[in-house]
């Protein structure tokens, strides 16, 4: 999971990559340009090679990769976003992080 903080910048980088791809046919270039402008997952797919990401990882073979994108309402203070609570990690005082939040408004 990742957050796209600057979707316009991401789309711009993908458009630059598409424009400089000498092997891409013009018809595909027009479709790709439209896709990356509308969908951050498409833009990311033109910039990141999933096979390149894990190609050197021993014992792993990537059979297929896919990208998806969705808008979410992120509230950093909501308990739903506390990752440590789900995995049972404790903080520096040895307490489960959920215990420290109990008295917080």
MMTF fields as JSON, N, C-alpha, C and O atoms, coordinates in Angstrom:
{
  "mmtfVersion": "1.0.0",
  "mmtfProducer": "UNKNOWN",
  "numBonds": 419,
  "numAtoms": 420,
  "numGroups": 105,
  "numChains": 1,
  "numModels": 1,
  "chainsPerModel": [1],
  "groupsPerChain": [105],
  "chainIdList": ["A"],
  "bondAtomList": [4, 2, 8, 6, 12, 10, 16, 14, 20, 18, 24, 22, 28, 26, 32, 30, 36, 34, 40, 38, 44, 42, 48, 46, 52, 50, 56, 54, 60, 58, 64, 62, 68, 66, 72, 70, 76, 74, 80, 78, 84, 82, 88, 86, 92, 90, 96, 94, 100, 98, 104, 102, 108, 106, 112, 110, 116, 114, 120, 118, 124, 122, 128, 126, 132, 130, 136, 134, 140, 138, 144, 142, 148, 146, 152, 150, 156, 154, 160, 158, 164, 162, 168, 166, 172, 170, 176, 174, 180, 178, 184, 182, 188, 186, 192, 190, 196, 194, 200, 198, 204, 202, 208, 206, 212, 210, 216, 214, 220, 218, 224, 222, 228, 226, 232, 230, 236, 234, 240, 238, 244, 242, 248, 246, 252, 250, 256, 254, 260, 258, 264, 262, 268, 266, 272, 270, 276, 274, 280, 278, 284, 282, 288, 286, 292, 290, 296, 294, 300, 298, 304, 302, 308, 306, 312, 310, 316, 314, 320, 318, 324, 322, 328, 326, 332, 330, 336, 334, 340, 338, 344, 342, 348, 346, 352, 350, 356, 354, 360, 358, 364, 362, 368, 366, 372, 370, 376, 374, 380, 378, 384, 382, 388, 386, 392, 390, 396, 394, 400, 398, 404, 402, 408, 406, 412, 410, 416, 414],
  "bondOrderList": [1, 1, 1, 1, 1, 1, 1, 1, 1, 1, 1, 1, 1, 1, 1, 1, 1, 1, 1, 1, 1, 1, 1, 1, 1, 1, 1, 1, 1, 1, 1, 1, 1, 1, 1, 1, 1, 1, 1, 1, 1, 1, 1, 1, 1, 1, 1, 1, 1, 1, 1, 1, 1, 1, 1, 1, 1, 1, 1, 1, 1, 1, 1, 1, 1, 1, 1, 1, 1, 1, 1, 1, 1, 1, 1, 1, 1, 1, 1, 1, 1, 1, 1, 1, 1, 1, 1, 1, 1, 1, 1, 1, 1, 1, 1, 1, 1, 1, 1, 1, 1, 1, 1, 1],
  "groupList": [{"groupName": "UNK", "atomNameList": ["N", "CA", "C", "O"], "elementList": ["N", "C", "C", "O"], "formalChargeList": [0, 0, 0, 0], "bondAtomList": [1, 0, 2, 1, 3, 2], "bondOrderList": [1, 1, 2], "singleLetterCode": "X", "chemCompType": "L-PEPTIDE LINKING"}],
  "groupTypeList": [0, 0, 0, 0, 0, 0, 0, 0, 0, 0, 0, 0, 0, 0, 0, 0, 0, 0, 0, 0, 0, 0, 0, 0, 0, 0, 0, 0, 0, 0, 0, 0, 0, 0, 0, 0, 0, 0, 0, 0, 0, 0, 0, 0, 0, 0, 0, 0, 0, 0, 0, 0, 0, 0, 0, 0, 0, 0, 0, 0, 0, 0, 0, 0, 0, 0, 0, 0, 0, 0, 0, 0, 0, 0, 0, 0, 0, 0, 0, 0, 0, 0, 0, 0, 0, 0, 0, 0, 0, 0, 0, 0, 0, 0, 0, 0, 0, 0, 0, 0, 0, 0, 0, 0, 0],
  "groupIdList": [1, 2, 3, 4, 5, 6, 7, 8, 9, 10, 11, 12, 13, 14, 15, 16, 17, 18, 19, 20, 21, 22, 23, 24, 25, 26, 27, 28, 29, 30, 31, 32, 33, 34, 35, 36, 37, 38, 39, 40, 41, 42, 43, 44, 45, 46, 47, 48, 49, 50, 51, 52, 53, 54, 55, 56, 57, 58, 59, 60, 61, 62, 63, 64, 65, 66, 67, 68, 69, 70, 71, 72, 73, 74, 75, 76, 77, 78, 79, 80, 81, 82, 83, 84, 85, 86, 87, 88, 89, 90, 91, 92, 93, 94, 95, 96, 97, 98, 99, 100, 101, 102, 103, 104, 105],
  "secStructList": [7, 7, 7, 7, 1, 7, 2, 2, 2, 2, 2, 2, 2, 2, 2, 2, 2, 2, 2, 2, 7, 6, 6, 1, 7, 2, 2, 2, 2, 2, 2, 2, 2, 2, 2, 2, 2, 2, 7, 2, 2, 2, 2, 2, 2, 2, 2, 7, 7, 2, 2, 2, 2, 2, 6, 6, 1, 6, 6, 7, 7, 7, 7, 7, 7, 7, 7, 7, 7, 7, 7, 7, 7, 7, 7, 6, 6, 1, 4, 4, 4, 7, 2, 2, 2, 2, 2, 6, 7, 5, 7, 6, 6, 1, 1, 5, 2, 2, 2, 2, 2, 6, 6, 7, 7],
  "xCoordList": [0.849, 0.0, 0.898, 1.925, 0.503, 1.226, 0.255, -0.856, 0.675, -0.135, 0.452, 1.655, -0.403, 0.019, -0.259, -1.398, 0.785, 0.64, 0.462, -0.214, 1.056, 0.995, 0.576, 1.431, -0.725, -1.172, -0.819, -0.568, -0.798, -0.455, 1.007, 1.338, 1.871, 3.291, 3.513, 4.317, 2.802, 2.881, 2.417, 3.086, 1.282, 0.763, 1.729, 1.938, 2.318, 3.28, 4.498, 4.977, 5.004, 6.159, 5.798, 6.594, 4.596, 4.153, 3.975, 4.342, 3.42, 3.263, 4.618, 4.773, 5.591, 6.95, 7.508, 8.112, 7.307, 7.799, 7.12, 7.771, 5.814, 5.063, 5.539, 5.723, 5.735, 6.169, 7.554, 7.842, 8.41, 9.777, 9.944, 11.046, 8.867, 8.926, 8.9, 7.85, 10.057, 10.195, 9.51, 9.198, 9.273, 8.678, 7.151, 6.521, 6.546, 5.095, 4.431, 4.767, 3.485, 2.753, 1.928, 1.496, 1.715, 0.996, -0.405, -0.841, -1.112, -2.467, -2.443, -3.276, -1.496, -1.357, -0.914, -1.333, -0.072, 0.411, -0.749, -0.791, -1.696, -2.852, -3.705, -4.143, -3.937, -4.732, -4.011, -4.631, -2.717, -1.931, -1.92, -2.051, -1.765, -1.746, -3.055, -3.068, -4.145, -5.456, -5.618, -6.147, -5.164, -5.3, -4.53, -5.064, -3.283, -2.47, -2.945, -2.701, -3.618, -4.148, -5.35, -5.627, -6.07, -7.292, -7.112, -7.956, -6.025, -5.9, -4.462, -3.548, -4.27, -2.927, -2.318, -1.102, -3.146, -2.618, -2.036, -0.995, -2.691, -2.165, -0.852, 0.101, -0.806, 0.426, 1.567, 2.681, 1.296, 2.312, 2.781, 3.966, 1.854, 2.196, 3.157, 3.96, 3.088, 4.02, 5.396, 6.366, 5.487, 6.751, 7.486, 8.709, 6.761, 7.361, 7.216, 6.12, 8.33, 8.336, 8.302, 9.302, 7.158, 7.075, 8.078, 8.553, 8.401, 9.399, 10.772, 11.571, 11.044, 12.298, 12.379, 13.467, 11.236, 11.211, 11.608, 12.313, 11.16, 11.425, 12.251, 12.413, 12.767, 13.526, 14.716, 15.065, 15.347, 16.535, 16.241, 17.169, 14.975, 14.618, 14.684, 13.955, 15.551, 15.702, 14.408, 13.713, 14.101, 12.953, 11.617, 10.578, 11.615, 10.365, 10.31, 11.272, 9.169, 8.949, 7.616, 6.58, 7.628, 6.409, 5.701, 6.243, 4.504, 3.738, 2.852, 2.627, 2.35, 1.456, 1.476, 1.657, 1.291, 1.223, 0.02, -0.335, -0.596, -1.711, -1.653, -1.044, -2.286, -2.318, -3.771, -4.592, -4.082, -5.409, -5.259, -4.267, -6.254, -6.197, -7.584, -8.588, -7.636, -8.901, -8.668, -7.615, -9.65, -9.611, -10.126, -11.135, -9.449, -9.893, -9.917, -9.23, -10.712, -10.73, -9.784, -10.087, -8.654, -7.632, -7.726, -7.662, -7.876, -7.873, -6.776, -6.966, -5.627, -4.511, -4.822, -4.117, -5.851, -6.197, -7.184, -7.442, -7.731, -8.701, -7.996, -6.912, -8.608, -8.035, -7.867, -6.978, -8.699, -8.61, -7.262, -6.856, -6.559, -5.295, -4.087, -2.957, -4.284, -3.174, -2.687, -3.252, -1.665, -1.143, -0.588, -0.771, 0.082, 0.696, -0.329, -0.027, -1.529, -2.561, -2.899, -3.144, -2.913, -3.27, -2.189, -2.5, -0.925, 0.137, 0.664, 1.609, 0.071, 0.447, 1.752, 2.288, 2.283, 3.54, 3.318, 2.213, 4.38, 4.327, 5.239, 6.139, 4.995, 5.836, 7.011, 7.239, 7.763, 8.99, 8.788, 9.734, 7.575, 7.363, 6.863, 6.492, 6.859, 6.474, 4.978, 4.532, 4.198, 2.75, 2.261, 2.862, 1.168, 0.515, 0.11, -0.425, 0.353, 0.07, -1.386, -1.676, -2.291, -3.692, -3.919, -4.837, -3.096, -3.24, -2.96, -3.612, -1.999, -1.671, -2.783, -2.93, -3.557, -4.613, -5.882, -6.76, -5.999, -7.25, -7.717, -8.916, -6.824, -7.223, -7.242, -7.586, -6.882, -6.822, -8.214, -8.992, -8.545, -9.881, -10.04, -11.1],
  "yCoordList": [-1.159, 0.0, 1.227, 1.26, 2.224, 3.488, 4.633, 4.452, 5.793, 6.991, 7.826, 8.089, 8.241, 9.148, 10.557, 11.022, 11.225, 12.558, 13.633, 14.635, 13.434, 14.419, 13.725, 13.422, 13.469, 12.743, 13.44, 12.776, 14.766, 15.492, 15.26, 15.108, 15.235, 14.988, 13.557, 13.327, 12.614, 11.221, 11.091, 10.449, 11.692, 11.631, 12.298, 11.796, 13.415, 14.108, 13.261, 13.242, 12.556, 11.679, 10.53, 10.148, 9.981, 8.897, 9.401, 8.709, 10.589, 11.162, 11.379, 11.134, 11.833, 11.996, 10.664, 10.586, 9.619, 8.282, 7.8, 7.25, 8.01, 7.573, 8.317, 7.711, 9.614, 10.419, 10.032, 10.172, 9.552, 9.207, 7.729, 7.296, 6.952, 5.523, 5.371, 5.492, 5.107, 5.023, 3.795, 3.782, 2.776, 1.542, 1.53, 0.62, 2.528, 2.552, 3.125, 4.229, 2.378, 2.893, 4.131, 4.271, 5.017, 6.271, 6.038, 6.763, 5.032, 4.75, 4.344, 4.79, 3.509, 3.095, 4.269, 4.383, 5.135, 6.301, 7.213, 7.718, 7.427, 8.281, 7.674, 8.377, 6.365, 5.685, 5.724, 5.994, 5.458, 5.453, 6.836, 6.961, 7.865, 9.233, 9.571, 10.198, 9.156, 9.401, 8.618, 9.139, 7.376, 6.512, 7.047, 7.084, 7.463, 7.906, 9.238, 9.551, 10.02, 11.294, 11.084, 11.906, 9.968, 9.702, 8.769, 8.75, 7.992, 6.927, 6.831, 6.531, 7.085, 7.026, 5.631, 5.499, 4.591, 3.225, 3.002, 2.359, 3.524, 3.419, 4.181, 3.698, 5.366, 6.161, 5.414, 5.37, 4.839, 4.084, 2.878, 2.546, 2.234, 1.055, 1.399, 0.556, 2.609, 3.014, 3.377, 3.431, 3.622, 4.053, 2.96, 3.015, 1.979, 0.957, -0.405, -0.811, -1.094, -2.438, -3.445, -3.613, -4.125, -5.056, -6.203, -6.707, -6.613, -7.67, -7.162, -7.921, -5.895, -5.3, -5.165, -5.221, -4.988, -4.836, -6.11, -6.06, -7.245, -8.488, -9.483, -10.629, -9.066, -9.964, -10.621, -11.748, -9.953, -10.49, -11.124, -11.504, -11.243, -11.834, -13.358, -13.943, -14.001, -15.461, -16.198, -15.844, -17.206, -18.053, -17.475, -18.055, -16.344, -15.699, -15.581, -15.163, -15.958, -15.789, -15.077, -15.585, -13.927, -13.161, -13.702, -13.654, -14.212, -14.766, -13.707, -13.729, -12.784, -11.751, -10.582, -10.77, -9.39, -8.206, -7.376, -7.331, -6.729, -5.841, -4.639, -4.69, -3.579, -2.341, -1.936, -2.155, -1.353, -0.78, 0.485, 0.683, 1.317, 2.604, 2.922, 2.681, 3.458, 3.905, 5.101, 5.228, 5.959, 7.107, 6.669, 5.969, 7.071, 6.743, 8.006, 8.985, 7.961, 9.038, 8.63, 7.72, 9.287, 8.94, 9.857, 11.079, 9.268, 10.002, 9.396, 8.316, 10.075, 9.492, 9.226, 8.447, 9.849, 9.64, 8.491, 8.097, 7.956, 6.87, 5.567, 5.277, 4.794, 3.51, 2.55, 1.699, 2.674, 1.786, 1.877, 0.934, 2.988, 3.19, 2.862, 3.119, 2.305, 1.95, 0.553, -0.438, 0.471, -0.804, -1.635, -2.852, -1.015, -1.754, -2.539, -3.621, -2.004, -2.68, -4.037, -4.999, -4.121, -5.364, -6.423, -7.609, -6.017, -7.016, -7.31, -8.085, -6.706, -7.01, -6.399, -6.807, -5.432, -4.8, -3.948, -3.472, -3.77, -2.912, -1.718, -1.755, -0.662, 0.525, 0.447, -0.589, 1.557, 1.547, 1.254, 0.831, 1.465, 1.163, -0.273, -0.651, -1.064, -2.462, -2.697, -3.84, -1.636, -1.758, -1.888, -1.353, -2.604, -2.635, -1.206, -0.503, -0.774, 0.607, 0.991, 2.166, 0.04, 0.334, 0.836, 1.623, 0.395, 0.822, 2.307, 2.984, 2.822, 4.243, 5.117, 6.267, 4.599, 5.385, 5.413, 6.24, 4.524, 4.38, 5.694, 5.969, 6.503, 7.75, 8.942, 10.047, 8.741, 9.85, 10.174, 9.265, 11.463, 11.826, 11.484, 11.722],
  "zCoordList": [0.0, 0.0, 0.0, 0.678, -0.762, -0.741, -0.914, -1.411, -0.509, -0.656, -1.774, -1.802, -2.695, -3.753, -3.248, -3.268, -2.801, -2.211, -3.278, -3.042, -4.435, -5.519, -6.818, -7.65, -7.007, -8.199, -9.51, -10.516, -9.507, -10.731, -11.109, -12.284, -10.105, -10.348, -10.85, -11.753, -10.264, -10.7, -12.148, -12.959, -12.475, -13.846, -14.815, -15.92, -14.421, -15.283, -15.59, -16.724, -14.582, -14.793, -15.727, -16.585, -15.56, -16.439, -17.868, -18.818, -18.027, -19.373, -20.033, -21.23, -19.267, -19.808, -20.283, -21.353, -19.492, -19.858, -21.14, -22.028, -21.226, -22.408, -23.651, -24.707, -23.529, -24.679, -25.174, -26.363, -24.296, -24.702, -25.046, -25.383, -24.966, -25.301, -26.821, -27.452, -27.39, -28.844, -29.43, -30.621, -28.636, -29.137, -29.07, -29.609, -28.416, -28.261, -29.513, -29.942, -30.105, -31.274, -30.901, -29.757, -31.86, -31.606, -31.044, -30.15, -31.559, -31.074, -29.596, -28.808, -29.237, -27.841, -26.968, -25.816, -27.515, -26.774, -26.383, -25.261, -27.311, -27.025, -25.911, -25.001, -25.992, -24.963, -23.613, -22.584, -23.619, -22.381, -21.738, -20.52, -22.55, -22.019, -21.33, -20.271, -21.931, -21.335, -20.034, -19.052, -20.029, -18.846, -17.652, -16.543, -17.856, -16.719, -16.164, -14.998, -16.987, -16.502, -15.589, -14.716, -15.798, -15.046, -13.855, -12.959, -13.824, -12.827, -12.324, -13.091, -11.041, -10.455, -10.543, -10.674, -10.472, -10.591, -11.979, -12.119, -12.998, -14.364, -14.484, -15.095, -13.902, -13.952, -13.272, -13.793, -12.134, -11.412, -12.226, -12.228, -12.908, -13.711, -14.848, -15.249, -15.366, -16.419, -15.874, -16.629, -14.585, -13.99, -13.215, -13.083, -12.705, -11.855, -12.525, -12.911, -12.653, -13.22, -12.074, -11.376, -11.867, -10.743, -10.853, -9.835, -12.064, -12.226, -11.79, -11.242, -12.03, -11.588, -10.074, -9.501, -9.426, -7.968, -7.241, -6.233, -7.748, -7.017, -7.818, -7.399, -8.947, -9.81, -9.144, -9.493, -8.199, -7.532, -6.174, -5.46, -5.812, -4.523, -4.652, -5.453, -3.868, -3.962, -3.62, -2.667, -4.394, -4.114, -4.524, -4.211, -5.217, -5.606, -7.121, -7.764, -7.673, -9.104, -9.289, -8.858, -9.912, -10.133, -11.366, -12.471, -11.179, -12.29, -12.929, -14.139, -12.12, -12.624, -11.646, -10.443, -12.166, -11.31, -11.728, -12.906, -10.77, -11.087, -10.155, -9.086, -10.573, -9.811, -9.639, -10.529, -8.508, -8.314, -7.486, -6.784, -7.586, -6.905, -6.365, -7.034, -5.162, -4.616, -3.704, -3.078, -3.641, -2.749, -1.387, -1.302, -0.327, 1.022, 1.868, 1.578, 2.905, 3.893, 5.008, 5.779, 5.098, 6.078, 7.279, 7.146, 8.446, 9.703, 10.578, 11.137, 10.707, 11.451, 12.919, 13.56, 13.463, 14.869, 15.079, 16.217, 13.999, 14.124, 14.491, 13.985, 15.363, 15.78, 14.608, 14.632, 13.595, 12.43, 11.739, 11.06, 11.895, 11.193, 12.058, 11.642, 13.242, 14.117, 13.765, 14.228, 12.967, 12.484, 13.631, 13.644, 14.589, 15.692, 16.5, 17.003, 16.628, 17.402, 16.792, 17.52, 15.477, 14.808, 14.942, 15.056, 14.931, 14.95, 16.354, 16.503, 17.382, 18.752, 19.207, 20.237, 18.474, 18.881, 20.12, 20.383, 20.862, 22.039, 21.816, 20.978, 22.576, 22.436, 23.407, 24.031, 23.532, 24.318, 25.799, 26.462, 26.351, 27.768, 27.978, 29.09, 26.904, 27.009, 26.998, 27.086, 26.892, 26.868, 25.429, 24.498, 25.274, 23.975, 23.644, 24.501, 22.433, 22.06, 22.317, 22.543, 22.289, 22.551, 23.961, 24.194, 24.917, 26.309, 26.455, 27.25, 25.698, 25.781, 25.215, 25.628, 24.29, 23.659, 24.491, 24.244, 25.476, 26.212, 26.826, 26.82, 27.348, 27.979, 27.05, 27.469, 25.808, 24.846, 24.343, 24.053, 24.231, 23.734, 22.277, 21.699]
}
